[in-house]
């Protein structure tokens, strides 16, 4: 059980920063882990919206971003999955075996097992975060046919992006996956760093 009494100590350590850098935000998350404070707070309404997004796009994967401050999520951005619409030129981020497999599929079939975020949607979300003083907290996507855990490709892409997030002035996010493989949707959230996957401690309220 997360101990929320320590949240004030964490905030006090970082409140002197007018605008925390991505490195500052990552340090905050490391301190949260040491103090057994929940990594993220996600409102139930937003979690329900993620599940609704996944169901709307099934059998294809959905994707999007969650933003907020100090680990508290308060905004969701739905992002188009361009693998559903476009060709193999968008598959460069996948490992060679999966890319070869995806190239043999139709766009609709590809979107059932992969996603690539539309950069225009992503840029619009990033601009809105900046204008509203929000930080990226979570990247989410769905697994229509598989469990709510990162695939090899999910882990590879998240690891590759560790160097990219700071360059675009965004903190390393957590990764939320919603599985629709069973009648009851299953959602789980993870930290992925240096190829290592660890569960994130979240509170739904």
N, C-alpha and C positions, 0 to 999 in steps of 0.2 A: 504494500500500500504506500503510495507516495505521501510524503510529509510536506504539506503546503506551508507549514509555519516558517520554513526556511526561505520562502520566496522573497521576503523583504530583504534578507541579507544579500541575496544575489542581485536584486535591483539596486540596492545601495552601492554595491561595488561598481556598477556600470552607469549609474545615473549622471555622473559628472561628465560623461561623453555627450557632446551636443548631437553627434551623429555617429553611432557605433559603426566601425568598419566590419566587413565580413569576418576578419580575424577576431575582433572583439566578440561578435555574436557566437562564434564557435567556442571561444573561451568560456562564455557564459554557459553554453550547453555542457561543456566538460565539468564545470562547477556544479551544475544541476545534477549531473550523474553522481558526482562524489557525495553530494548531500542527500541523495535519494529523493530529489524533488522531481515531479513529473516533467518530462521534456516538453510536452505540448498539451494545450487545452483546446479541444475542438467542440464547438457547439453542436448539439444533436441535430439541429436544423440543417447545418452545413453537411454533416455526415449523411443525413437523409438525402440531401441534394446530390451528393456524390453517387450514392446508390441509385438514385433516379436517373442520373446521367448514364451510368453503366447500363441500366436496363433499357433506356431509350436507344442506345447504340448497339446492343447485343443483336447479332453474334459478333459484332466488331468491338475492338478495344476503344474505350474512351480515354481521355487524358485531360489534365488541367493542373492548376496551381492553387495553393491556399496561401493567403498572406495575413499578416497581423503584426503584433509587437510583443516582445518579451515572451515568446512561446505561446501566446494566446491568439488563436486563429479567429479572424472576424470577417474574412472575405474570400469568396471562391471565384475563380476565373475558369470558365470552360474554354478549352483550346481544341481546335480542329485537329483530327488525326489525318495527316495528309497521305499516309500510306494507303488509306482507303480510297484516295482519289487519284493518285499520281503513280508514276512508273518507277522502275528499278533505280533511277538516278538518285533516289532518296534513301537507298539502302546501305550507303557507305559506312554507317555507324555500326552495322551488325557484323558479327564474326563471319568469316568466309563461308563456312558450312551453312549457316542460317541464311546468309544473303543469297547463296546459290539456290537454296530451297525456296525462298521467297520469290525469286525471279521466275520460278516455274509456275507460280500461282497467279490468279487474276487479282486485280486491286482489291476486290471484295474479300477474297480468300486471305490475302496478306493481312488485311485489317483485323482479321479474327485472331491473329497471333503476334501482332507487332503494332507499334505506334511510333510516329515521328510528329512532333508538334509543329503546327503552322507558325512560321516565324513572324508573320504579321500579327497574328493573335497574341503571340508571346510578347512582342515588342509593345503592343497596346497595353497588355497587362502590366508589364514592367513600368511603363510610363505612368499608369494609374497608381501603382504602388508608390512611386516616387512622389507624385503630386499629393498623395494622401498620407505620407509619412509612414508607410507600411513596409515591412520586410518580408521577403519570401520565407515561408515556413515549411511548406510541403509541396512535393510533386506527387500527383496521384495518377493512377491509371487502373484499368480493369483487366481481369483475366476471365473472359467469358467461360472458358472450358477447363481452367487449371486452378490449383490452390492459390491462396493469398500469400504467396512468398515470392521473392525475387527469382527470376530465371537467370541463367548464366548470362544472357544478353543484358538483362536489367542491371546486373551487378557490374558487367564490363562498362556499360555506358555511364552508369553513376560514377564509377571510378575514373573514367576518362574525363568526366565533367568536373572533377575536383579542381583541376587547374583552370577551368573556364569560368566557374562561378565568380571567383575574385576579380577576374579580368573585366567582367561586366558589372562589377560592384554589387554582387548578390552573395548572401551567405550560403554555406552548404545546407541544403534542405534535408528534411526527412522524406522518406518515400512511403506513401500509403498505397496499398493494393486492395482492391475490392474483387472478391471472387464470386462468380455467379454459377459455379459448377454444381452447387446443390440448391435445393429449394429456398433455403435461408441464406441470404447474402452474408459473406464473411469478410470483414475488413481487418487488416493488420498493418502496422506501421513499423518502419525499420530505419536505422541509420546504416549507411553504406559508406565506408571509408577505407581506402587502400585495399580494396577487394574483400574486406571483411564486413559481414552482415550481422548486425545485432538488433534485437527488438527495441523499439522506442517505447518509453513509458508514457501513455497518454491518458487524459481524463476527458470523458464525454459528459457534457453538462448542458 
